[in-house]
Amino acid sequence: MDKNFKVRIVVGLTMFVIAVVGLYTLDAIPFKILFGFFAAVAVIELMSFFKKKYTSLNVFLAICELVFLVSAVIFVARTDVNHFWYIILGVPGYDVFAYLFGKLCGGKIFKKSRPFPKVSKNKTWEGTILGLLAAIGLVAIKMGAQGAFAVDWMYLLCGPLALMGDLFESYLKRKFSVKDSNEILIKNKFFIWLEMLVGGSEGHGGFLDRIDSTAFACTVLLILSFI
């Protein structure tokens, strides 16, 4: 088991426990505050990208990502605990299962198992497809148990939206020539301790990498909820 995988597991489980405690404490206010904090640090990481590249396209992409993060904070602030479980099952659920299935089955079913080679070369068809099925399945099971298909159908999109959000951030980082969202910020002594909270070390993620999929999914769900 490589170090990167261990860090992902430990950080993922820790964040899950914290999220659950936050959701069921004081009407989920601690969770909403924590999410806002994550989004704020993610914005700082995003702004740091301009130290590498500054083009008109990059400005547009950064504005889009900023809109996603702000919209996600708004969505989380107005969403109850029951409905946010759809997000947990669908978005982190997709990320976890796509990663696991990619590690276990990548290249074993499809010989050319790279669906997005120019944007995210590490993704595999096996991980992507099975991750999506797992995410949709988890949301559908919860929805079915509550008999809420007619009302909450849009949450079935969480898995596909998670994939789209992840691909968008991968494209954004590629345009900025950034590998991990924290690679610039973590070199600043003031932010080192902060980035370590999410397992951040050079070569492994950051706050934006943790909530990119959630931000995109929540933005679309916010729009659908208004419609």
One Martini backbone bead per residue (centre of mass of N, CA, C, O) as a GRO file, in nm:
protein
  227
    1MET     BB    1   0.091   0.040   0.027
    2ASP     BB    2   0.084   0.352  -0.044
    3LYS     BB    3   0.106   0.664   0.092
    4ASN     BB    4  -0.126   0.801  -0.061
    5PHE     BB    5  -0.343   0.596   0.019
    6LYS     BB    6  -0.323   0.628   0.326
    7VAL     BB    7  -0.392   0.927   0.336
    8ARG     BB    8  -0.671   0.907   0.207
    9ILE     BB    9  -0.797   0.723   0.421
   10VAL     BB   10  -0.747   0.887   0.678
   11VAL     BB   11  -0.871   1.155   0.582
   12GLY     BB   12  -1.148   1.048   0.495
   13LEU     BB   13  -1.239   0.932   0.771
   14THR     BB   14  -1.201   1.186   0.938
   15MET     BB   15  -1.396   1.369   0.773
   16PHE     BB   16  -1.645   1.192   0.813
   17VAL     BB   17  -1.668   1.211   1.119
   18ILE     BB   18  -1.680   1.520   1.137
   19ALA     BB   19  -1.931   1.552   0.959
   20VAL     BB   20  -2.129   1.389   1.133
   21VAL     BB   21  -2.100   1.551   1.390
   22GLY     BB   22  -2.177   1.826   1.257
   23LEU     BB   23  -2.466   1.738   1.157
   24TYR     BB   24  -2.552   1.637   1.478
   25THR     BB   25  -2.491   1.947   1.565
   26LEU     BB   26  -2.664   2.215   1.610
   27ASP     BB   27  -2.816   2.192   1.334
   28ALA     BB   28  -2.538   2.177   1.150
   29ILE     BB   29  -2.357   2.431   1.198
   30PRO     BB   30  -2.065   2.320   1.212
   31PHE     BB   31  -2.063   2.208   0.924
   32LYS     BB   32  -2.119   2.476   0.772
   33ILE     BB   33  -1.869   2.621   0.878
   34LEU     BB   34  -1.658   2.418   0.776
   35PHE     BB   35  -1.728   2.444   0.477
   36GLY     BB   36  -1.667   2.744   0.457
   37PHE     BB   37  -1.370   2.714   0.531
   38PHE     BB   38  -1.288   2.533   0.297
   39ALA     BB   39  -1.372   2.731   0.074
   40ALA     BB   40  -1.183   2.964   0.156
   41VAL     BB   41  -0.916   2.808   0.115
   42ALA     BB   42  -0.972   2.730  -0.180
   43VAL     BB   43  -0.962   3.022  -0.283
   44ILE     BB   44  -0.668   3.074  -0.206
   45GLU     BB   45  -0.554   2.853  -0.384
   46LEU     BB   46  -0.666   2.960  -0.650
   47MET     BB   47  -0.513   3.236  -0.643
   48SER     BB   48  -0.221   3.104  -0.643
   49PHE     BB   49  -0.210   3.015  -0.946
   50PHE     BB   50  -0.118   3.304  -1.062
   51LYS     BB   51   0.192   3.251  -1.009
   52LYS     BB   52   0.212   3.084  -1.283
   53LYS     BB   53  -0.059   3.189  -1.441
   54TYR     BB   54  -0.186   3.458  -1.688
   55THR     BB   55  -0.493   3.427  -1.841
   56SER     BB   56  -0.798   3.461  -1.975
   57LEU     BB   57  -0.883   3.166  -1.934
   58ASN     BB   58  -0.798   3.143  -1.633
   59VAL     BB   59  -0.988   3.357  -1.530
   60PHE     BB   60  -1.250   3.217  -1.615
   61LEU     BB   61  -1.205   2.950  -1.459
   62ALA     BB   62  -1.178   3.080  -1.177
   63ILE     BB   63  -1.460   3.207  -1.171
   64CYS     BB   64  -1.615   2.945  -1.191
   65GLU     BB   65  -1.499   2.818  -0.931
   66LEU     BB   66  -1.598   3.043  -0.746
   67VAL     BB   67  -1.897   2.999  -0.799
   68PHE     BB   68  -1.909   2.711  -0.694
   69LEU     BB   69  -1.820   2.771  -0.401
   70VAL     BB   70  -2.042   2.975  -0.328
   71SER     BB   71  -2.287   2.797  -0.402
   72ALA     BB   72  -2.221   2.569  -0.202
   73VAL     BB   73  -2.255   2.735   0.055
   74ILE     BB   74  -2.551   2.803   0.005
   75PHE     BB   75  -2.658   2.515  -0.014
   76VAL     BB   76  -2.563   2.415   0.265
   77ALA     BB   77  -2.713   2.637   0.436
   78ARG     BB   78  -3.016   2.524   0.305
   79THR     BB   79  -2.956   2.229   0.402
   80ASP     BB   80  -3.045   1.939   0.525
   81VAL     BB   81  -2.942   1.648   0.657
   82ASN     BB   82  -3.094   1.446   0.481
   83HIS     BB   83  -2.998   1.572   0.201
   84PHE     BB   84  -2.687   1.561   0.254
   85TRP     BB   85  -2.661   1.251   0.229
   86TYR     BB   86  -2.667   1.246  -0.076
   87ILE     BB   87  -2.396   1.384  -0.112
   88ILE     BB   88  -2.221   1.181   0.040
   89LEU     BB   89  -2.303   0.931  -0.132
   90GLY     BB   90  -2.248   1.062  -0.426
   91VAL     BB   91  -1.966   1.206  -0.408
   92PRO     BB   92  -1.766   1.058  -0.221
   93GLY     BB   93  -1.866   0.789  -0.326
   94TYR     BB   94  -1.746   0.817  -0.605
   95ASP     BB   95  -1.451   0.874  -0.533
   96VAL     BB   96  -1.397   0.612  -0.375
   97PHE     BB   97  -1.490   0.395  -0.589
   98ALA     BB   98  -1.321   0.493  -0.826
   99TYR     BB   99  -1.050   0.449  -0.686
  100LEU     BB  100  -1.078   0.149  -0.608
  101PHE     BB  101  -1.156   0.032  -0.889
  102GLY     BB  102  -0.909   0.144  -1.033
  103LYS     BB  103  -0.704  -0.023  -0.865
  104LEU     BB  104  -0.838  -0.314  -0.908
  105CYS     BB  105  -0.951  -0.285  -1.243
  106GLY     BB  106  -0.755  -0.136  -1.405
  107GLY     BB  107  -0.734  -0.278  -1.735
  108LYS     BB  108  -0.916  -0.559  -1.716
  109ILE     BB  109  -1.153  -0.480  -1.925
  110PHE     BB  110  -1.008  -0.234  -2.057
  111LYS     BB  111  -0.738  -0.180  -2.245
  112LYS     BB  112  -0.827   0.130  -2.298
  113SER     BB  113  -0.822   0.280  -1.974
  114ARG     BB  114  -0.869   0.613  -2.090
  115PRO     BB  115  -1.115   0.854  -2.097
  116PHE     BB  116  -0.912   1.124  -1.990
  117PRO     BB  117  -0.605   1.188  -2.098
  118LYS     BB  118  -0.605   1.523  -2.116
  119VAL     BB  119  -0.712   1.565  -1.804
  120SER     BB  120  -0.724   1.251  -1.657
  121LYS     BB  121  -0.497   0.995  -1.676
  122ASN     BB  122  -0.582   0.811  -1.408
  123LYS     BB  123  -0.836   0.738  -1.525
  124THR     BB  124  -1.082   0.482  -1.551
  125TRP     BB  125  -1.335   0.303  -1.672
  126GLU     BB  126  -1.386   0.124  -1.429
  127GLY     BB  127  -1.393   0.344  -1.209
  128THR     BB  128  -1.605   0.528  -1.336
  129ILE     BB  129  -1.845   0.332  -1.374
  130LEU     BB  130  -1.852   0.199  -1.087
  131GLY     BB  131  -1.868   0.464  -0.931
  132LEU     BB  132  -2.139   0.560  -1.050
  133LEU     BB  133  -2.309   0.314  -0.970
  134ALA     BB  134  -2.258   0.335  -0.666
  135ALA     BB  135  -2.367   0.622  -0.620
  136ILE     BB  136  -2.652   0.579  -0.736
  137GLY     BB  137  -2.722   0.339  -0.554
  138LEU     BB  138  -2.702   0.478  -0.276
  139VAL     BB  139  -2.912   0.698  -0.329
  140ALA     BB  140  -3.147   0.508  -0.412
  141ILE     BB  141  -3.172   0.357  -0.144
  142LYS     BB  142  -3.243   0.599   0.031
  143MET     BB  143  -3.481   0.696  -0.139
  144GLY     BB  144  -3.648   0.432  -0.122
  145ALA     BB  145  -3.669   0.420   0.193
  146GLN     BB  146  -3.835   0.715   0.175
  147GLY     BB  147  -4.008   0.764  -0.081
  148ALA     BB  148  -3.838   1.016  -0.272
  149PHE     BB  149  -3.825   1.026  -0.589
  150ALA     BB  150  -4.023   1.261  -0.673
  151VAL     BB  151  -3.856   1.484  -0.503
  152ASP     BB  152  -3.524   1.370  -0.512
  153TRP     BB  153  -3.409   1.297  -0.802
  154MET     BB  154  -3.159   1.497  -0.843
  155TYR     BB  155  -2.956   1.325  -0.655
  156LEU     BB  156  -2.876   1.114  -0.880
  157LEU     BB  157  -2.652   1.329  -0.998
  158CYS     BB  158  -2.404   1.328  -0.807
  159GLY     BB  159  -2.203   1.145  -0.951
  160PRO     BB  160  -2.179   1.288  -1.230
  161LEU     BB  161  -2.110   1.567  -1.100
  162ALA     BB  162  -1.849   1.479  -0.966
  163LEU     BB  163  -1.700   1.416  -1.225
  164MET     BB  164  -1.724   1.698  -1.356
  165GLY     BB  165  -1.581   1.854  -1.126
  166ASP     BB  166  -1.313   1.702  -1.144
  167LEU     BB  167  -1.253   1.768  -1.444
  168PHE     BB  168  -1.251   2.072  -1.419
  169GLU     BB  169  -1.016   2.092  -1.218
  170SER     BB  170  -0.811   1.946  -1.393
  171TYR     BB  171  -0.822   2.150  -1.623
  172LEU     BB  172  -0.745   2.398  -1.460
  173LYS     BB  173  -0.467   2.292  -1.361
  174ARG     BB  174  -0.349   2.247  -1.639
  175LYS     BB  175  -0.363   2.551  -1.727
  176PHE     BB  176  -0.177   2.630  -1.463
  177SER     BB  177   0.037   2.409  -1.397
  178VAL     BB  178  -0.111   2.222  -1.172
  179LYS     BB  179  -0.126   1.944  -0.963
  180ASP     BB  180  -0.184   2.074  -0.678
  181SER     BB  181  -0.370   2.298  -0.492
  182ASN     BB  182  -0.113   2.328  -0.264
  183GLU     BB  183   0.180   2.370  -0.397
  184ILE     BB  184   0.205   2.681  -0.326
  185LEU     BB  185   0.091   2.733  -0.034
  186ILE     BB  186   0.275   2.522   0.132
  187LYS     BB  187   0.538   2.715   0.107
  188ASN     BB  188   0.394   2.869   0.321
  189LYS     BB  189   0.434   2.893   0.654
  190PHE     BB  190   0.137   2.976   0.732
  191PHE     BB  191   0.000   2.709   0.561
  192ILE     BB  192   0.110   2.434   0.643
  193TRP     BB  193  -0.076   2.351   0.884
  194LEU     BB  194  -0.341   2.371   0.722
  195GLU     BB  195  -0.280   2.154   0.498
  196MET     BB  196  -0.241   1.911   0.703
  197LEU     BB  197  -0.548   1.867   0.772
  198VAL     BB  198  -0.574   1.725   0.458
  199GLY     BB  199  -0.290   1.581   0.395
  200GLY     BB  200  -0.098   1.800   0.313
  201SER     BB  201   0.154   1.753   0.074
  202GLU     BB  202   0.378   1.739  -0.140
  203GLY     BB  203   0.178   1.567  -0.383
  204HIS     BB  204  -0.105   1.614  -0.190
  205GLY     BB  205  -0.327   1.808  -0.224
  206GLY     BB  206  -0.626   1.987  -0.092
  207PHE     BB  207  -0.905   2.167  -0.048
  208LEU     BB  208  -0.999   2.174  -0.346
  209ASP     BB  209  -0.962   1.863  -0.389
  210ARG     BB  210  -1.195   1.795  -0.174
  211ILE     BB  211  -1.444   2.008  -0.304
  212ASP     BB  212  -1.490   2.015  -0.614
  213SER     BB  213  -1.728   1.817  -0.655
  214THR     BB  214  -1.923   1.945  -0.451
  215ALA     BB  215  -1.939   2.228  -0.573
  216PHE     BB  216  -2.061   2.148  -0.846
  217ALA     BB  217  -2.306   1.987  -0.748
  218CYS     BB  218  -2.434   2.216  -0.573
  219THR     BB  219  -2.478   2.416  -0.801
  220VAL     BB  220  -2.677   2.248  -0.970
  221LEU     BB  221  -2.879   2.191  -0.736
  222LEU     BB  222  -2.948   2.484  -0.685
  223ILE     BB  223  -3.070   2.542  -0.960
  224LEU     BB  224  -3.286   2.314  -0.950
  225SER     BB  225  -3.432   2.415  -0.692
  226PHE     BB  226  -3.534   2.678  -0.827
  227ILE     BB  227  -3.678   2.534  -1.075
   0.00000   0.00000   0.00000
